[in-house]
Amino acid sequence: MTDADTKSRGTYWTTSRLLIAVLLLLVIGPSMLYAGRRLRVAYHVSQYQTDTDYYGFEFTPLDPLARFNDVDVRVDQTLIVDGGPPPHAIPSLTDPDVIAIGAMEDMAPDDRVVVVSMNGETRAYPIAILARHEIVNDTMHDSAFAVIFCPLCDSVSVCDRSIDGVVHEFRVSGLLMHSNVLAYDRADGGVWSQVAGMEAVCGSSSGSTLRHFDDWSIMSFETAVAEFPNATIMSFDTGHDRNYDMKAYANYLSNDDLIEAFTPAITPDGYLNKTPVIGIKSGDDVRAYVVNSIANGNDGHLVDTLSNGERIELAATVDGRVDIIEAPGDAIVMHTYWFAWRAFHPATAVIGTLPATPAVATSRPDA
């Protein structure tokens, strides 16, 4: 090595080259950090995530349905986003352990439960458990059904999981559409949309819709114990290590904001997003019954008739109780937030009064 070579290497980082390096770091560095954070968000966002720093980041893969049976896709795939967890990372429950409702000691009086009555038997499902598992595949008196709950939409539906006489088991896909859970059929890998009506959006059953049950309620644990003393209740002994005492999505549920990455196609309509409604679709009739309007009218009881003459009977109370008393056998029926129902059913009629979004002052206050 010559003296010239040594001198050349020793003076490699000249002032001009240092300036160029600094400029490159300033230009490229933030992009690399942002890309890294996007990857971190895609990996870590889960049903437990309430850190608002993560909200608003888009981490949609090019083809989110590719890991499933994606034949005969019936929806716009750009509306489907990856919620973070891979398939079944949010573990659904099948034939869960149950105990007598009077023996349950792990619940507060005002904790919410979904109460399902079928063939003379009644069973309660704590929403604290549903929020961590989202789908329960259960059976009562030889009737196989699924209780589906999405914590982002506060959506509850109870559906027959027998298709052409074959009982199916549903799991959580990790995908979302309009911020609502997409389930998948363990048998064929087809994907099903809850608020669309537990409709298969792809797979061998694409276009099919599960039959929805009526005769179920959302109420407090205290009320359930008083009204159904002989009922059973799903046990907290699920076989999974989950913190059922911590409320899922606590920050999200404390305000009316949506998670932008999960709702790319939803635009404001002037009404509160998270207004509870009972959505019903039967034939050409699509209706959203505002829960608060039911609770505050006619002693909390509503009877309606659809255009085909079919009868709807619902009830609600101001403390959040909802009763799906009667609905047509072919009807889609569920409890959910307004933003989700209108996203899937934009032509819906509204029965009751939706609360308007509070006006935001734009004028400068007086000095």
NUKOL-220686 format. One record per residue (C-alpha): x, y, z; residue in one letter; residue number from 1. Coordinates in steps of 0.2 Angstrom, whole numbers, plus 2048, in hexadecimal, padded with zeros to 3 digits. Layout:
<nodes>
<<X Y Z> 'a' NUM>
...
</nodes>
This chain:
<nodes>
<<800 800 800> 'm' 1>
<<807 811 7FB> 't' 2>
<<808 821 805> 'd' 3>
<<7FC 828 7F8> 'a' 4>
<<7EF 81A 7FB> 'd' 5>
<<7F0 81C 80E> 't' 6>
<<7EE 82F 80C> 'k' 7>
<<7DF 82C 801> 's' 8>
<<7D6 820 80D> 'r' 9>
<<7D9 82C 81C> 'g' 10>
<<7D1 83A 813> 't' 11>
<<7C2 831 80C> 'y' 12>
<<7B5 83A 817> 'w' 13>
<<7B8 84B 810> 't' 14>
<<7AC 859 815> 't' 15>
<<7A2 857 805> 's' 16>
<<7A0 845 807> 'r' 17>
<<79A 847 819> 'l' 18>
<<78D 853 814> 'l' 19>
<<787 847 806> 'i' 20>
<<786 839 813> 'a' 21>
<<77C 844 81F> 'v' 22>
<<770 849 811> 'l' 23>
<<76D 837 80C> 'l' 24>
<<769 833 81E> 'l' 25>
<<75D 841 820> 'l' 26>
<<754 83C 810> 'v' 27>
<<755 829 811> 'i' 28>
<<755 826 824> 'g' 29>
<<743 82C 828> 'p' 30>
<<73D 821 81A> 's' 31>
<<746 812 821> 'm' 32>
<<740 815 832> 'l' 33>
<<72E 817 82C> 'y' 34>
<<72F 807 822> 'a' 35>
<<736 7FE 832> 'g' 36>
<<728 805 83C> 'r' 37>
<<71B 7FF 82F> 'r' 38>
<<722 7ED 831> 'l' 39>
<<722 7EF 844> 'r' 40>
<<70F 7F4 843> 'v' 41>
<<70B 7E6 837> 'a' 42>
<<712 7DA 843> 'y' 43>
<<70D 7E0 854> 'h' 44>
<<6FB 7E8 851> 'v' 45>
<<6EF 7DC 85A> 's' 46>
<<6DE 7DB 862> 'q' 47>
<<6E8 7E1 872> 'y' 48>
<<6EF 7F1 86A> 'q' 49>
<<6E9 801 870> 't' 50>
<<6F8 80C 86D> 'd' 51>
<<6F1 81A 862> 't' 52>
<<703 81D 85B> 'd' 53>
<<700 80E 850> 'y' 54>
<<6EF 814 849> 'y' 55>
<<6EF 81A 837> 'g' 56>
<<6FD 80F 830> 'f' 57>
<<6F8 805 821> 'e' 58>
<<700 7F4 820> 'f' 59>
<<6F5 7EB 813> 't' 60>
<<6FD 7DE 80A> 'p' 61>
<<6FA 7DD 7F7> 'l' 62>
<<6EF 7CE 7F8> 'd' 63>
<<6E9 7CB 80A> 'p' 64>
<<6DE 7BC 805> 'l' 65>
<<6EC 7B3 7FD> 'a' 66>
<<6EF 7A8 80C> 'r' 67>
<<6DD 7A2 80C> 'f' 68>
<<6D2 799 7FF> 'n' 69>
<<6D0 7A9 7F4> 'd' 70>
<<6C6 7A1 7E6> 'v' 71>
<<6B6 7AB 7E0> 'd' 72>
<<6BA 7BB 7EA> 'v' 73>
<<6AA 7C5 7EC> 'r' 74>
<<6B1 7D5 7F3> 'v' 75>
<<6BC 7E3 7EF> 'd' 76>
<<6CD 7DD 7F6> 'q' 77>
<<6D4 7EE 7F8> 't' 78>
<<6C7 7F0 807> 'l' 79>
<<6CF 7E1 810> 'i' 80>
<<6DE 7E5 81B> 'v' 81>
<<6E9 7DB 826> 'd' 82>
<<6E5 7DE 838> 'g' 83>
<<6F6 7D8 83E> 'g' 84>
<<6F4 7C7 846> 'p' 85>
<<6F6 7B8 83A> 'p' 86>
<<6E7 7AC 838> 'p' 87>
<<6E1 7A4 849> 'h' 88>
<<6EE 7AF 853> 'a' 89>
<<6DE 7B5 85A> 'i' 90>
<<6D8 7A4 85F> 'p' 91>
<<6C5 7A0 85D> 's' 92>
<<6BD 794 869> 'l' 93>
<<6B4 784 865> 't' 94>
<<6A9 77B 872> 'd' 95>
<<6AF 786 880> 'p' 96>
<<6AE 781 892> 'd' 97>
<<69E 787 89B> 'v' 98>
<<698 788 8AD> 'i' 99>
<<688 78D 8B5> 'a' 100>
<<685 79F 8B4> 'i' 101>
<<683 7A0 8C7> 'g' 102>
<<694 799 8CA> 'a' 103>
<<69D 7A6 8C0> 'm' 104>
<<6A8 7B1 8CC> 'e' 105>
<<6B3 7BA 8BF> 'd' 106>
<<6A7 7C7 8B9> 'm' 107>
<<6A1 7D8 8BF> 'a' 108>
<<68F 7DB 8BF> 'p' 109>
<<68F 7E7 8B1> 'd' 110>
<<69B 7DD 8A5> 'd' 111>
<<692 7D9 895> 'r' 112>
<<68D 7C8 88F> 'v' 113>
<<685 7C2 87F> 'v' 114>
<<676 7B6 884> 'v' 115>
<<670 7A9 877> 'v' 116>
<<661 79F 87A> 's' 117>
<<65E 790 86F> 'm' 118>
<<652 781 870> 'n' 119>
<<64E 785 882> 'g' 120>
<<660 787 888> 'e' 121>
<<669 798 88C> 't' 122>
<<67B 79B 88C> 'r' 123>
<<685 7AB 88F> 'a' 124>
<<695 7B1 887> 'y' 125>
<<6A0 7BE 890> 'p' 126>
<<6A5 7CC 884> 'i' 127>
<<6B6 7CD 88E> 'a' 128>
<<6B9 7BB 886> 'i' 129>
<<6B2 7BF 875> 'l' 130>
<<6BD 7CE 873> 'a' 131>
<<6CC 7C3 875> 'r' 132>
<<6C6 7B5 86A> 'h' 133>
<<6B9 7BD 85E> 'e' 134>
<<6B1 7AD 859> 'i' 135>
<<6A9 79F 863> 'v' 136>
<<6A4 78F 85B> 'n' 137>
<<697 787 866> 'd' 138>
<<689 77A 867> 't' 139>
<<679 77A 871> 'm' 140>
<<66C 76B 86F> 'h' 141>
<<674 766 85F> 'd' 142>
<<673 777 857> 's' 143>
<<684 77D 852> 'a' 144>
<<687 790 851> 'f' 145>
<<694 79D 852> 'a' 146>
<<694 7AD 85D> 'v' 147>
<<69E 7B9 854> 'i' 148>
<<6A4 7CA 85C> 'f' 149>
<<6AF 7D7 855> 'c' 150>
<<6B6 7E3 862> 'p' 151>
<<6BA 7F1 855> 'l' 152>
<<6A7 7F1 850> 'c' 153>
<<69F 7EB 860> 'd' 154>
<<697 7DF 854> 's' 155>
<<68E 7D0 85A> 'v' 156>
<<685 7C2 84F> 's' 157>
<<67F 7B1 853> 'v' 158>
<<680 7A5 844> 'c' 159>
<<67C 793 83F> 'd' 160>
<<68D 78B 83A> 'r' 161>
<<685 77D 831> 's' 162>
<<686 77E 81E> 'i' 163>
<<67C 771 814> 'd' 164>
<<67C 766 824> 'g' 165>
<<68F 767 827> 'v' 166>
<<695 770 836> 'v' 167>
<<6A3 77D 833> 'h' 168>
<<6AF 784 83F> 'e' 169>
<<6B4 796 83D> 'f' 170>
<<6C4 79F 842> 'r' 171>
<<6CB 7B1 842> 'v' 172>
<<6D5 7B5 832> 's' 173>
<<6DE 7C4 838> 'g' 174>
<<6D7 7CE 82A> 'l' 175>
<<6CA 7DC 82B> 'l' 176>
<<6BE 7E4 81F> 'm' 177>
<<6B7 7F5 824> 'h' 178>
<<6BF 7F2 836> 's' 179>
<<6B5 7E2 838> 'n' 180>
<<6BB 7D0 83B> 'v' 181>
<<6BC 7C4 82C> 'l' 182>
<<6BA 7B2 832> 'a' 183>
<<6C1 7A3 828> 'y' 184>
<<6BA 792 827> 'd' 185>
<<6C6 785 82E> 'r' 186>
<<6C0 778 821> 'a' 187>
<<6C3 781 811> 'd' 188>
<<6CC 791 815> 'g' 189>
<<6BE 79C 80E> 'g' 190>
<<6BC 7AD 816> 'v' 191>
<<6AC 7B4 81D> 'w' 192>
<<6A7 7C6 821> 's' 193>
<<69D 7C8 831> 'q' 194>
<<694 7D9 82F> 'v' 195>
<<691 7D5 81C> 'a' 196>
<<686 7C7 824> 'g' 197>
<<692 7B9 827> 'm' 198>
<<694 7B8 815> 'e' 199>
<<6A2 7AE 80C> 'a' 200>
<<6AC 7BB 802> 'v' 201>
<<6B7 7AD 7FA> 'c' 202>
<<6B9 79A 7FB> 'g' 203>
<<6AE 78B 7F6> 's' 204>
<<69F 793 7FF> 's' 205>
<<6A2 7A5 7F7> 's' 206>
<<692 7AF 7F7> 'g' 207>
<<689 7A4 804> 's' 208>
<<683 7AC 814> 't' 209>
<<681 7A3 825> 'l' 210>
<<66F 7A3 82D> 'r' 211>
<<66E 7AF 83B> 'h' 212>
<<665 7AB 84B> 'f' 213>
<<659 7B7 856> 'd' 214>
<<655 7B4 868> 'd' 215>
<<665 7BB 86F> 'w' 216>
<<66A 7CA 879> 's' 217>
<<678 7D5 87F> 'i' 218>
<<677 7D9 892> 'm' 219>
<<680 7DB 8A2> 's' 220>
<<686 7CC 8AB> 'f' 221>
<<67B 7D1 8BA> 'e' 222>
<<66C 7D1 8AF> 't' 223>
<<670 7C1 8A7> 'a' 224>
<<672 7B8 8B8> 'v' 225>
<<661 7BF 8BE> 'a' 226>
<<657 7BB 8AE> 'e' 227>
<<65F 7AA 8AA> 'f' 228>
<<664 7A2 8BA> 'p' 229>
<<665 791 8B2> 'n' 230>
<<670 796 8A4> 'a' 231>
<<682 791 8A1> 't' 232>
<<690 79D 89D> 'i' 233>
<<6A0 79B 893> 'm' 234>
<<6AE 799 8A0> 's' 235>
<<6BE 7A4 8A0> 'f' 236>
<<6C8 793 8A0> 'd' 237>
<<6CA 794 88D> 't' 238>
<<6DB 78C 88C> 'g' 239>
<<6E3 79C 886> 'h' 240>
<<6EE 7A8 88F> 'd' 241>
<<6E4 7B8 88D> 'r' 242>
<<6E2 7C7 899> 'n' 243>
<<6CF 7C7 899> 'y' 244>
<<6CF 7D5 8A6> 'd' 245>
<<6D7 7E2 89A> 'm' 246>
<<6CA 7EA 88E> 'k' 247>
<<6CF 7E7 87C> 'a' 248>
<<6D1 7F7 872> 'y' 249>
<<6CE 802 881> 'a' 250>
<<6D4 812 879> 'n' 251>
<<6CB 80F 869> 'y' 252>
<<6BB 80C 872> 'l' 253>
<<6BD 81C 87C> 's' 254>
<<6B9 828 86D> 'n' 255>
<<6B1 828 85C> 'd' 256>
<<6C0 827 851> 'd' 257>
<<6C3 818 846> 'l' 258>
<<6D4 810 842> 'i' 259>
<<6D8 817 831> 'e' 260>
<<6E2 808 82B> 'a' 261>
<<6D4 7FD 82E> 'f' 262>
<<6C6 808 826> 't' 263>
<<6CE 80F 816> 'p' 264>
<<6BD 811 80D> 'a' 265>
<<6B3 818 81B> 'i' 266>
<<6B0 82B 81A> 't' 267>
<<6A7 835 827> 'p' 268>
<<694 836 824> 'd' 269>
<<690 843 832> 'g' 270>
<<68B 836 83F> 'y' 271>
<<694 82E 84E> 'l' 272>
<<69D 81F 847> 'n' 273>
<<69B 814 857> 'k' 274>
<<688 816 859> 't' 275>
<<681 805 85D> 'p' 276>
<<674 7FF 851> 'v' 277>
<<66B 7EE 84E> 'i' 278>
<<66E 7EB 83B> 'g' 279>
<<661 7E0 832> 'i' 280>
<<661 7DA 820> 'k' 281>
<<653 7D0 819> 's' 282>
<<651 7CF 806> 'g' 283>
<<651 7E1 800> 'd' 284>
<<64D 7E8 811> 'd' 285>
<<65D 7EF 819> 'v' 286>
<<65B 7F8 82A> 'r' 287>
<<665 7FF 838> 'a' 288>
<<65B 801 848> 'y' 289>
<<664 80E 854> 'v' 290>
<<665 805 865> 'v' 291>
<<663 815 86F> 'n' 292>
<<654 81A 865> 's' 293>
<<64C 809 86A> 'i' 294>
<<651 80B 87C> 'a' 295>
<<649 81C 87D> 'n' 296>
<<639 818 874> 'g' 297>
<<629 80E 878> 'n' 298>
<<630 807 888> 'd' 299>
<<640 800 87F> 'g' 300>
<<636 7F5 874> 'h' 301>
<<635 7F6 861> 'l' 302>
<<62A 7EB 855> 'v' 303>
<<62D 7EE 842> 'd' 304>
<<626 7E6 832> 't' 305>
<<631 7E4 823> 'l' 306>
<<62B 7E7 811> 's' 307>
<<628 7D5 80F> 'n' 308>
<<61D 7D4 81E> 'g' 309>
<<62A 7CC 82A> 'e' 310>
<<62A 7D1 83C> 'r' 311>
<<639 7D9 845> 'i' 312>
<<639 7DA 858> 'e' 313>
<<647 7E3 862> 'l' 314>
<<649 7EA 873> 'a' 315>
<<657 7F5 87B> 'a' 316>
<<65A 7FE 88B> 't' 317>
<<664 80E 88F> 'v' 318>
<<672 804 898> 'd' 319>
<<676 7FB 888> 'g' 320>
<<66C 7EB 889> 'r' 321>
<<666 7E5 877> 'v' 322>
<<659 7D7 874> 'd' 323>
<<657 7CF 863> 'i' 324>
<<646 7C8 866> 'i' 325>
<<640 7C3 855> 'e' 326>
<<646 7C5 843> 'a' 327>
<<643 7BC 833> 'p' 328>
<<64B 7AB 830> 'g' 329>
<<654 7B1 821> 'd' 330>
<<65A 7C2 829> 'a' 331>
<<66B 7C8 82C> 'i' 332>
<<66A 7CF 83E> 'v' 333>
<<678 7D6 849> 'm' 334>
<<67D 7E3 855> 'h' 335>
<<68B 7EE 84F> 't' 336>
<<691 800 84E> 'y' 337>
<<689 80B 841> 'w' 338>
<<69A 80E 837> 'f' 339>
<<69C 7FB 834> 'a' 340>
<<689 7F8 82F> 'w' 341>
<<689 807 822> 'r' 342>
<<69A 802 81B> 'a' 343>
<<693 7F0 816> 'f' 344>
<<681 7F6 813> 'h' 345>
<<682 808 80C> 'p' 346>
<<66F 808 807> 'a' 347>
<<669 804 818> 't' 348>
<<65A 80D 81F> 'a' 349>
<<65C 814 831> 'v' 350>
<<64E 811 83E> 'i' 351>
<<651 81E 84C> 'g' 352>
<<65C 82D 84E> 't' 353>
<<66F 82C 84B> 'l' 354>
<<679 838 855> 'p' 355>
<<682 845 84B> 'a' 356>
<<695 847 84C> 't' 357>
<<698 857 857> 'p' 358>
<<69C 866 84D> 'a' 359>
<<6AE 86C 84E> 'v' 360>
<<6B1 87E 850> 'a' 361>
<<6BB 886 842> 't' 362>
<<6B9 899 846> 's' 363>
<<6C6 8A2 850> 'r' 364>
<<6C0 8A5 862> 'p' 365>
<<6BE 8B7 868> 'd' 366>
<<6CD 8BF 86F> 'a' 367>
</nodes>
